[in-house]
């Protein structure tokens, strides 16, 4: 974690529609693992998608970078929600 930078709590909600992109997504989440508080994934077989919620405690620029990279993966839709709470880690 970056020392001295204010962090925020954020949740990135991810819908995986193309399983071929799952490896790229998992690689990104692993790369940002120092900021990952937790993650929950639920496969929804009737619609052949998976829904993942990733909770982060990170500086704003780190959250934005990860969110942007996830959004560029084909077959994946994501949305980020930020808490108003800020502070040191």
Jmol script that loads the backbone (N, CA, C; Angstrom):
load data "model"
ATOM      1  N   UNK A   1       0.824  -1.187   0.000  1.00  0.00           N
ATOM      2  CA  UNK A   1       0.000   0.000   0.000  1.00  0.00           C
ATOM      3  C   UNK A   1       0.865   1.246   0.000  1.00  0.00           C
ATOM      4  N   UNK A   2       0.363   2.273  -0.633  1.00  0.00           N
ATOM      5  CA  UNK A   2       1.099   3.519  -0.702  1.00  0.00           C
ATOM      6  C   UNK A   2       0.958   4.247   0.627  1.00  0.00           C
ATOM      7  N   UNK A   3       2.092   4.535   1.250  1.00  0.00           N
ATOM      8  CA  UNK A   3       2.064   5.199   2.555  1.00  0.00           C
ATOM      9  C   UNK A   3       1.739   6.678   2.414  1.00  0.00           C
ATOM     10  N   UNK A   4       0.967   7.189   3.364  1.00  0.00           N
ATOM     11  CA  UNK A   4       0.694   8.604   3.430  1.00  0.00           C
ATOM     12  C   UNK A   4      -0.436   9.092   2.548  1.00  0.00           C
ATOM     13  N   UNK A   5      -0.939   8.278   1.652  1.00  0.00           N
ATOM     14  CA  UNK A   5      -2.030   8.707   0.773  1.00  0.00           C
ATOM     15  C   UNK A   5      -3.373   8.373   1.404  1.00  0.00           C
ATOM     16  N   UNK A   6      -4.310   9.311   1.290  1.00  0.00           N
ATOM     17  CA  UNK A   6      -5.667   9.013   1.740  1.00  0.00           C
ATOM     18  C   UNK A   6      -6.257   7.905   0.879  1.00  0.00           C
ATOM     19  N   UNK A   7      -7.021   7.053   1.524  1.00  0.00           N
ATOM     20  CA  UNK A   7      -7.663   5.966   0.803  1.00  0.00           C
ATOM     21  C   UNK A   7      -9.172   6.096   0.908  1.00  0.00           C
ATOM     22  N   UNK A   8      -9.845   5.378   0.028  1.00  0.00           N
ATOM     23  CA  UNK A   8     -11.303   5.323   0.040  1.00  0.00           C
ATOM     24  C   UNK A   8     -11.724   3.866  -0.027  1.00  0.00           C
ATOM     25  N   UNK A   9     -12.911   3.628   0.460  1.00  0.00           N
ATOM     26  CA  UNK A   9     -13.525   2.311   0.311  1.00  0.00           C
ATOM     27  C   UNK A   9     -14.344   2.355  -0.984  1.00  0.00           C
ATOM     28  N   UNK A  10     -14.209   1.326  -1.789  1.00  0.00           N
ATOM     29  CA  UNK A  10     -14.977   1.242  -3.025  1.00  0.00           C
ATOM     30  C   UNK A  10     -15.364  -0.206  -3.270  1.00  0.00           C
ATOM     31  N   UNK A  11     -16.452  -0.382  -3.992  1.00  0.00           N
ATOM     32  CA  UNK A  11     -16.887  -1.711  -4.425  1.00  0.00           C
ATOM     33  C   UNK A  11     -16.972  -1.684  -5.940  1.00  0.00           C
ATOM     34  N   UNK A  12     -16.272  -2.611  -6.568  1.00  0.00           N
ATOM     35  CA  UNK A  12     -16.391  -2.771  -8.012  1.00  0.00           C
ATOM     36  C   UNK A  12     -17.273  -3.993  -8.237  1.00  0.00           C
ATOM     37  N   UNK A  13     -18.414  -3.762  -8.865  1.00  0.00           N
ATOM     38  CA  UNK A  13     -19.318  -4.855  -9.212  1.00  0.00           C
ATOM     39  C   UNK A  13     -19.040  -5.238 -10.661  1.00  0.00           C
ATOM     40  N   UNK A  14     -18.809  -6.523 -10.863  1.00  0.00           N
ATOM     41  CA  UNK A  14     -18.350  -7.016 -12.157  1.00  0.00           C
ATOM     42  C   UNK A  14     -19.289  -8.117 -12.640  1.00  0.00           C
ATOM     43  N   UNK A  15     -19.723  -8.027 -13.886  1.00  0.00           N
ATOM     44  CA  UNK A  15     -20.511  -9.094 -14.499  1.00  0.00           C
ATOM     45  C   UNK A  15     -19.672  -9.686 -15.634  1.00  0.00           C
ATOM     46  N   UNK A  16     -19.389 -10.965 -15.502  1.00  0.00           N
ATOM     47  CA  UNK A  16     -18.584 -11.666 -16.505  1.00  0.00           C
ATOM     48  C   UNK A  16     -19.536 -12.409 -17.439  1.00  0.00           C
ATOM     49  N   UNK A  17     -19.603 -11.939 -18.672  1.00  0.00           N
ATOM     50  CA  UNK A  17     -20.466 -12.558 -19.676  1.00  0.00           C
ATOM     51  C   UNK A  17     -19.676 -13.484 -20.596  1.00  0.00           C
ATOM     52  N   UNK A  18     -18.356 -13.293 -20.660  1.00  0.00           N
ATOM     53  CA  UNK A  18     -17.488 -14.108 -21.509  1.00  0.00           C
ATOM     54  C   UNK A  18     -16.399 -14.716 -20.638  1.00  0.00           C
ATOM     55  N   UNK A  19     -16.521 -16.008 -20.378  1.00  0.00           N
ATOM     56  CA  UNK A  19     -15.567 -16.676 -19.486  1.00  0.00           C
ATOM     57  C   UNK A  19     -14.138 -16.639 -20.002  1.00  0.00           C
ATOM     58  N   UNK A  20     -13.960 -16.395 -21.279  1.00  0.00           N
ATOM     59  CA  UNK A  20     -12.615 -16.304 -21.834  1.00  0.00           C
ATOM     60  C   UNK A  20     -11.845 -15.122 -21.234  1.00  0.00           C
ATOM     61  N   UNK A  21     -12.544 -14.131 -20.703  1.00  0.00           N
ATOM     62  CA  UNK A  21     -11.896 -12.969 -20.084  1.00  0.00           C
ATOM     63  C   UNK A  21     -11.630 -13.162 -18.597  1.00  0.00           C
ATOM     64  N   UNK A  22     -12.054 -14.284 -18.037  1.00  0.00           N
ATOM     65  CA  UNK A  22     -11.912 -14.504 -16.594  1.00  0.00           C
ATOM     66  C   UNK A  22     -10.448 -14.538 -16.157  1.00  0.00           C
ATOM     67  N   UNK A  23      -9.566 -15.116 -16.970  1.00  0.00           N
ATOM     68  CA  UNK A  23      -8.150 -15.156 -16.594  1.00  0.00           C
ATOM     69  C   UNK A  23      -7.570 -13.751 -16.486  1.00  0.00           C
ATOM     70  N   UNK A  24      -7.889 -12.892 -17.443  1.00  0.00           N
ATOM     71  CA  UNK A  24      -7.414 -11.512 -17.399  1.00  0.00           C
ATOM     72  C   UNK A  24      -7.944 -10.772 -16.192  1.00  0.00           C
ATOM     73  N   UNK A  25      -9.208 -11.001 -15.864  1.00  0.00           N
ATOM     74  CA  UNK A  25      -9.807 -10.372 -14.688  1.00  0.00           C
ATOM     75  C   UNK A  25      -9.127 -10.853 -13.419  1.00  0.00           C
ATOM     76  N   UNK A  26      -8.942 -12.145 -13.290  1.00  0.00           N
ATOM     77  CA  UNK A  26      -8.293 -12.678 -12.086  1.00  0.00           C
ATOM     78  C   UNK A  26      -6.861 -12.175 -11.952  1.00  0.00           C
ATOM     79  N   UNK A  27      -6.170 -12.014 -13.070  1.00  0.00           N
ATOM     80  CA  UNK A  27      -4.803 -11.480 -13.039  1.00  0.00           C
ATOM     81  C   UNK A  27      -4.804 -10.047 -12.503  1.00  0.00           C
ATOM     82  N   UNK A  28      -5.748  -9.235 -12.974  1.00  0.00           N
ATOM     83  CA  UNK A  28      -5.849  -7.854 -12.494  1.00  0.00           C
ATOM     84  C   UNK A  28      -6.143  -7.804 -10.995  1.00  0.00           C
ATOM     85  N   UNK A  29      -7.114  -8.604 -10.562  1.00  0.00           N
ATOM     86  CA  UNK A  29      -7.454  -8.612  -9.138  1.00  0.00           C
ATOM     87  C   UNK A  29      -6.265  -9.078  -8.294  1.00  0.00           C
ATOM     88  N   UNK A  30      -5.509 -10.020  -8.810  1.00  0.00           N
ATOM     89  CA  UNK A  30      -4.300 -10.474  -8.108  1.00  0.00           C
ATOM     90  C   UNK A  30      -3.267  -9.344  -8.040  1.00  0.00           C
ATOM     91  N   UNK A  31      -3.078  -8.628  -9.155  1.00  0.00           N
ATOM     92  CA  UNK A  31      -2.101  -7.535  -9.202  1.00  0.00           C
ATOM     93  C   UNK A  31      -2.433  -6.427  -8.203  1.00  0.00           C
ATOM     94  N   UNK A  32      -3.710  -6.231  -7.930  1.00  0.00           N
ATOM     95  CA  UNK A  32      -4.148  -5.195  -6.997  1.00  0.00           C
ATOM     96  C   UNK A  32      -4.509  -5.782  -5.630  1.00  0.00           C
ATOM     97  N   UNK A  33      -4.024  -6.972  -5.364  1.00  0.00           N
ATOM     98  CA  UNK A  33      -4.363  -7.696  -4.139  1.00  0.00           C
ATOM     99  C   UNK A  33      -4.031  -6.975  -2.847  1.00  0.00           C
ATOM    100  N   UNK A  34      -3.018  -6.111  -2.854  1.00  0.00           N
ATOM    101  CA  UNK A  34      -2.672  -5.368  -1.633  1.00  0.00           C
ATOM    102  C   UNK A  34      -3.794  -4.439  -1.199  1.00  0.00           C
ATOM    103  N   UNK A  35      -4.662  -4.064  -2.118  1.00  0.00           N
ATOM    104  CA  UNK A  35      -5.752  -3.138  -1.833  1.00  0.00           C
ATOM    105  C   UNK A  35      -7.096  -3.849  -1.662  1.00  0.00           C
ATOM    106  N   UNK A  36      -7.124  -5.130  -1.962  1.00  0.00           N
ATOM    107  CA  UNK A  36      -8.369  -5.893  -1.948  1.00  0.00           C
ATOM    108  C   UNK A  36      -8.728  -6.294  -0.518  1.00  0.00           C
ATOM    109  N   UNK A  37      -9.870  -5.822  -0.050  1.00  0.00           N
ATOM    110  CA  UNK A  37     -10.365  -6.176   1.283  1.00  0.00           C
ATOM    111  C   UNK A  37     -11.032  -7.545   1.234  1.00  0.00           C
ATOM    112  N   UNK A  38     -11.784  -7.780   0.172  1.00  0.00           N
ATOM    113  CA  UNK A  38     -12.471  -9.053   0.009  1.00  0.00           C
ATOM    114  C   UNK A  38     -13.169  -9.098  -1.331  1.00  0.00           C
ATOM    115  N   UNK A  39     -13.591 -10.297  -1.667  1.00  0.00           N
ATOM    116  CA  UNK A  39     -14.249 -10.474  -2.951  1.00  0.00           C
ATOM    117  C   UNK A  39     -15.249 -11.612  -2.837  1.00  0.00           C
ATOM    118  N   UNK A  40     -16.373 -11.457  -3.514  1.00  0.00           N
ATOM    119  CA  UNK A  40     -17.391 -12.506  -3.520  1.00  0.00           C
ATOM    120  C   UNK A  40     -17.821 -12.714  -4.963  1.00  0.00           C
ATOM    121  N   UNK A  41     -17.853 -13.960  -5.372  1.00  0.00           N
ATOM    122  CA  UNK A  41     -18.285 -14.273  -6.724  1.00  0.00           C
ATOM    123  C   UNK A  41     -19.421 -15.276  -6.701  1.00  0.00           C
ATOM    124  N   UNK A  42     -20.406 -15.044  -7.557  1.00  0.00           N
ATOM    125  CA  UNK A  42     -21.561 -15.932  -7.635  1.00  0.00           C
ATOM    126  C   UNK A  42     -21.825 -16.270  -9.094  1.00  0.00           C
ATOM    127  N   UNK A  43     -21.697 -17.539  -9.467  1.00  0.00           N
ATOM    128  CA  UNK A  43     -22.075 -17.913 -10.828  1.00  0.00           C
ATOM    129  C   UNK A  43     -23.597 -17.976 -10.933  1.00  0.00           C
ATOM    130  N   UNK A  44     -24.135 -17.416 -11.992  1.00  0.00           N
ATOM    131  CA  UNK A  44     -25.576 -17.454 -12.208  1.00  0.00           C
ATOM    132  C   UNK A  44     -25.827 -18.249 -13.486  1.00  0.00           C
ATOM    133  N   UNK A  45     -25.990 -19.542 -13.309  1.00  0.00           N
ATOM    134  CA  UNK A  45     -26.051 -20.473 -14.433  1.00  0.00           C
ATOM    135  C   UNK A  45     -27.223 -20.253 -15.381  1.00  0.00           C
ATOM    136  N   UNK A  46     -28.421 -19.881 -14.891  1.00  0.00           N
ATOM    137  CA  UNK A  46     -29.523 -19.687 -15.851  1.00  0.00           C
ATOM    138  C   UNK A  46     -29.214 -18.644 -16.933  1.00  0.00           C
ATOM    139  N   UNK A  47     -28.400 -17.645 -16.602  1.00  0.00           N
ATOM    140  CA  UNK A  47     -28.046 -16.601 -17.572  1.00  0.00           C
ATOM    141  C   UNK A  47     -26.618 -16.768 -18.091  1.00  0.00           C
ATOM    142  N   UNK A  48     -25.917 -17.791 -17.624  1.00  0.00           N
ATOM    143  CA  UNK A  48     -24.542 -18.074 -18.024  1.00  0.00           C
ATOM    144  C   UNK A  48     -23.606 -16.880 -17.813  1.00  0.00           C
ATOM    145  N   UNK A  49     -23.731 -16.247 -16.633  1.00  0.00           N
ATOM    146  CA  UNK A  49     -22.850 -15.150 -16.240  1.00  0.00           C
ATOM    147  C   UNK A  49     -22.350 -15.413 -14.826  1.00  0.00           C
ATOM    148  N   UNK A  50     -21.325 -14.674 -14.449  1.00  0.00           N
ATOM    149  CA  UNK A  50     -20.863 -14.660 -13.056  1.00  0.00           C
ATOM    150  C   UNK A  50     -20.870 -13.217 -12.582  1.00  0.00           C
ATOM    151  N   UNK A  51     -21.251 -13.028 -11.333  1.00  0.00           N
ATOM    152  CA  UNK A  51     -21.279 -11.699 -10.736  1.00  0.00           C
ATOM    153  C   UNK A  51     -20.250 -11.681  -9.607  1.00  0.00           C
ATOM    154  N   UNK A  52     -19.365 -10.693  -9.652  1.00  0.00           N
ATOM    155  CA  UNK A  52     -18.293 -10.571  -8.660  1.00  0.00           C
ATOM    156  C   UNK A  52     -18.366  -9.185  -8.034  1.00  0.00           C
ATOM    157  N   UNK A  53     -18.222  -9.127  -6.714  1.00  0.00           N
ATOM    158  CA  UNK A  53     -18.094  -7.859  -6.003  1.00  0.00           C
ATOM    159  C   UNK A  53     -16.713  -7.836  -5.363  1.00  0.00           C
ATOM    160  N   UNK A  54     -15.927  -6.841  -5.704  1.00  0.00           N
ATOM    161  CA  UNK A  54     -14.582  -6.689  -5.146  1.00  0.00           C
ATOM    162  C   UNK A  54     -14.554  -5.424  -4.293  1.00  0.00           C
ATOM    163  N   UNK A  55     -14.178  -5.568  -3.025  1.00  0.00           N
ATOM    164  CA  UNK A  55     -14.132  -4.440  -2.094  1.00  0.00           C
ATOM    165  C   UNK A  55     -12.680  -3.997  -1.963  1.00  0.00           C
ATOM    166  N   UNK A  56     -12.453  -2.692  -2.147  1.00  0.00           N
ATOM    167  CA  UNK A  56     -11.101  -2.142  -2.093  1.00  0.00           C
ATOM    168  C   UNK A  56     -10.997  -1.061  -1.039  1.00  0.00           C
ATOM    169  N   UNK A  57      -9.817  -0.923  -0.458  1.00  0.00           N
ATOM    170  CA  UNK A  57      -9.447   0.224   0.378  1.00  0.00           C
ATOM    171  C   UNK A  57      -8.151   0.726  -0.228  1.00  0.00           C
ATOM    172  N   UNK A  58      -8.249   1.786  -1.039  1.00  0.00           N
ATOM    173  CA  UNK A  58      -7.106   2.217  -1.830  1.00  0.00           C
ATOM    174  C   UNK A  58      -7.195   3.703  -2.144  1.00  0.00           C
ATOM    175  N   UNK A  59      -6.076   4.300  -2.559  1.00  0.00           N
ATOM    176  CA  UNK A  59      -6.131   5.675  -3.045  1.00  0.00           C
ATOM    177  C   UNK A  59      -7.033   5.770  -4.272  1.00  0.00           C
ATOM    178  N   UNK A  60      -7.622   6.925  -4.456  1.00  0.00           N
ATOM    179  CA  UNK A  60      -8.557   7.155  -5.560  1.00  0.00           C
ATOM    180  C   UNK A  60      -7.961   6.766  -6.910  1.00  0.00           C
ATOM    181  N   UNK A  61      -6.708   7.133  -7.154  1.00  0.00           N
ATOM    182  CA  UNK A  61      -6.104   6.848  -8.461  1.00  0.00           C
ATOM    183  C   UNK A  61      -5.916   5.351  -8.699  1.00  0.00           C
ATOM    184  N   UNK A  62      -5.678   4.587  -7.638  1.00  0.00           N
ATOM    185  CA  UNK A  62      -5.521   3.140  -7.762  1.00  0.00           C
ATOM    186  C   UNK A  62      -6.867   2.500  -8.108  1.00  0.00           C
ATOM    187  N   UNK A  63      -7.914   2.937  -7.427  1.00  0.00           N
ATOM    188  CA  UNK A  63      -9.257   2.409  -7.706  1.00  0.00           C
ATOM    189  C   UNK A  63      -9.650   2.719  -9.147  1.00  0.00           C
ATOM    190  N   UNK A  64      -9.412   3.944  -9.574  1.00  0.00           N
ATOM    191  CA  UNK A  64      -9.757   4.346 -10.943  1.00  0.00           C
ATOM    192  C   UNK A  64      -8.974   3.540 -11.974  1.00  0.00           C
ATOM    193  N   UNK A  65      -7.693   3.298 -11.701  1.00  0.00           N
ATOM    194  CA  UNK A  65      -6.863   2.530 -12.635  1.00  0.00           C
ATOM    195  C   UNK A  65      -7.384   1.107 -12.776  1.00  0.00           C
ATOM    196  N   UNK A  66      -7.671   0.463 -11.664  1.00  0.00           N
ATOM    197  CA  UNK A  66      -8.179  -0.907 -11.715  1.00  0.00           C
ATOM    198  C   UNK A  66      -9.544  -0.950 -12.401  1.00  0.00           C
ATOM    199  N   UNK A  67     -10.407  -0.047 -12.038  1.00  0.00           N
ATOM    200  CA  UNK A  67     -11.743  -0.004 -12.635  1.00  0.00           C
ATOM    201  C   UNK A  67     -11.660   0.183 -14.148  1.00  0.00           C
ATOM    202  N   UNK A  68     -10.786   1.063 -14.602  1.00  0.00           N
ATOM    203  CA  UNK A  68     -10.612   1.292 -16.028  1.00  0.00           C
ATOM    204  C   UNK A  68     -10.091   0.069 -16.761  1.00  0.00           C
ATOM    205  N   UNK A  69      -9.135  -0.622 -16.148  1.00  0.00           N
ATOM    206  CA  UNK A  69      -8.574  -1.830 -16.763  1.00  0.00           C
ATOM    207  C   UNK A  69      -9.613  -2.943 -16.848  1.00  0.00           C
ATOM    208  N   UNK A  70     -10.416  -3.076 -15.800  1.00  0.00           N
ATOM    209  CA  UNK A  70     -11.480  -4.089 -15.829  1.00  0.00           C
ATOM    210  C   UNK A  70     -12.483  -3.752 -16.921  1.00  0.00           C
ATOM    211  N   UNK A  71     -12.834  -2.484 -17.041  1.00  0.00           N
ATOM    212  CA  UNK A  71     -13.804  -2.049 -18.036  1.00  0.00           C
ATOM    213  C   UNK A  71     -13.363  -2.280 -19.471  1.00  0.00           C
ATOM    214  N   UNK A  72     -12.061  -2.418 -19.699  1.00  0.00           N
ATOM    215  CA  UNK A  72     -11.558  -2.647 -21.056  1.00  0.00           C
ATOM    216  C   UNK A  72     -11.541  -4.119 -21.445  1.00  0.00           C
ATOM    217  N   UNK A  73     -11.785  -5.009 -20.499  1.00  0.00           N
ATOM    218  CA  UNK A  73     -11.790  -6.436 -20.818  1.00  0.00           C
ATOM    219  C   UNK A  73     -13.042  -6.784 -21.619  1.00  0.00           C
ATOM    220  N   UNK A  74     -12.877  -7.527 -22.711  1.00  0.00           N
ATOM    221  CA  UNK A  74     -14.053  -7.887 -23.515  1.00  0.00           C
ATOM    222  C   UNK A  74     -14.970  -8.850 -22.765  1.00  0.00           C
ATOM    223  N   UNK A  75     -16.261  -8.650 -22.908  1.00  0.00           N
ATOM    224  CA  UNK A  75     -17.232  -9.547 -22.281  1.00  0.00           C
ATOM    225  C   UNK A  75     -17.410  -9.337 -20.800  1.00  0.00           C
ATOM    226  N   UNK A  76     -16.909  -8.200 -20.296  1.00  0.00           N
ATOM    227  CA  UNK A  76     -17.032  -7.887 -18.865  1.00  0.00           C
ATOM    228  C   UNK A  76     -17.617  -6.490 -18.726  1.00  0.00           C
ATOM    229  N   UNK A  77     -18.620  -6.376 -17.855  1.00  0.00           N
ATOM    230  CA  UNK A  77     -19.234  -5.099 -17.528  1.00  0.00           C
ATOM    231  C   UNK A  77     -18.947  -4.806 -16.063  1.00  0.00           C
ATOM    232  N   UNK A  78     -18.618  -3.555 -15.739  1.00  0.00           N
ATOM    233  CA  UNK A  78     -18.332  -3.230 -14.333  1.00  0.00           C
ATOM    234  C   UNK A  78     -18.829  -1.834 -13.998  1.00  0.00           C
ATOM    235  N   UNK A  79     -19.042  -1.644 -12.716  1.00  0.00           N
ATOM    236  CA  UNK A  79     -19.459  -0.349 -12.185  1.00  0.00           C
ATOM    237  C   UNK A  79     -18.808  -0.201 -10.814  1.00  0.00           C
ATOM    238  N   UNK A  80     -18.322   0.988 -10.519  1.00  0.00           N
ATOM    239  CA  UNK A  80     -17.640   1.239  -9.245  1.00  0.00           C
ATOM    240  C   UNK A  80     -18.463   2.200  -8.400  1.00  0.00           C
ATOM    241  N   UNK A  81     -18.614   1.853  -7.135  1.00  0.00           N
ATOM    242  CA  UNK A  81     -19.313   2.693  -6.169  1.00  0.00           C
ATOM    243  C   UNK A  81     -18.316   3.070  -5.081  1.00  0.00           C
ATOM    244  N   UNK A  82     -18.247   4.359  -4.769  1.00  0.00           N
ATOM    245  CA  UNK A  82     -17.301   4.866  -3.782  1.00  0.00           C
ATOM    246  C   UNK A  82     -18.001   5.264  -2.492  1.00  0.00           C
ATOM    247  N   UNK A  83     -17.340   4.989  -1.384  1.00  0.00           N
ATOM    248  CA  UNK A  83     -17.804   5.479  -0.093  1.00  0.00           C
ATOM    249  C   UNK A  83     -17.373   6.931   0.058  1.00  0.00           C
ATOM    250  N   UNK A  84     -18.073   7.667   0.863  1.00  0.00           N
ATOM    251  CA  UNK A  84     -17.667   9.047   1.152  1.00  0.00           C
ATOM    252  C   UNK A  84     -16.574   9.094   2.215  1.00  0.00           C
ATOM    253  N   UNK A  85     -16.340   7.957   2.870  1.00  0.00           N
ATOM    254  CA  UNK A  85     -15.341   7.888   3.931  1.00  0.00           C
ATOM    255  C   UNK A  85     -13.937   7.893   3.341  1.00  0.00           C
ATOM    256  N   UNK A  86     -13.094   8.802   3.810  1.00  0.00           N
ATOM    257  CA  UNK A  86     -11.706   8.866   3.393  1.00  0.00           C
ATOM    258  C   UNK A  86     -10.825   8.891   4.620  1.00  0.00           C
ATOM    259  N   UNK A  87      -9.596   8.502   4.458  1.00  0.00           N
ATOM    260  CA  UNK A  87      -8.651   8.567   5.563  1.00  0.00           C
ATOM    261  C   UNK A  87      -7.416   7.764   5.266  1.00  0.00           C
ATOM    262  N   UNK A  88      -6.534   7.763   6.210  1.00  0.00           N
ATOM    263  CA  UNK A  88      -5.302   6.988   6.086  1.00  0.00           C
ATOM    264  C   UNK A  88      -5.613   5.508   6.273  1.00  0.00           C
ATOM    265  N   UNK A  89      -4.831   4.651   5.593  1.00  0.00           N
ATOM    266  CA  UNK A  89      -5.061   3.207   5.748  1.00  0.00           C
ATOM    267  C   UNK A  89      -4.788   2.729   7.160  1.00  0.00           C
TER     268      UNK A  89
END
end "model"
wireframe off; spacefill off
backbone 0.3
color backbone group
